[in-house]
């Protein structure tokens, strides 16, 4: 059985991170490049958001006995294989996983254009992920009644 309380706490963390990034969503590339504090806040917050999503996925995978993921990105494939998330969201989460790896392992290769693009165009992916998880939890709850 999925630990709903744990998942909901992690979703609350994700909501908090989303709220914290709102003030940076309109940042221009030049403004981003000229302010190391903005860079640090945005990159670290995006990293935490991606890791929170992967952690949620990992808990669901473990609790449900789904196949063991082969990689960080595969964690989201397992969710899609089991109809927890949609194929379109899967592709975006796989890209986010790869982006997270660049942030964590290759600081000198972080592309500011990608980051500002995520802020402008892909923050909704995290909201969609959260919505999919909430829907999954509701279905789980209904099945156990």
Buried (B, 14 or more C-beta within 10 A) or exposed (E): EBEEEEBBEBBEBBBBBBEBBEEBBEBEEEEBBEBEEBBEBBBEBBBBBBBBBBBBBBBBBEBBEBEEBEEBBBBBBBBBEBEBBEEEBBEBBBBBBEBBBBBEEEEEEEEBEEBBEBBEEBBEBBEBBBBBBEEBBEEBEEEEE
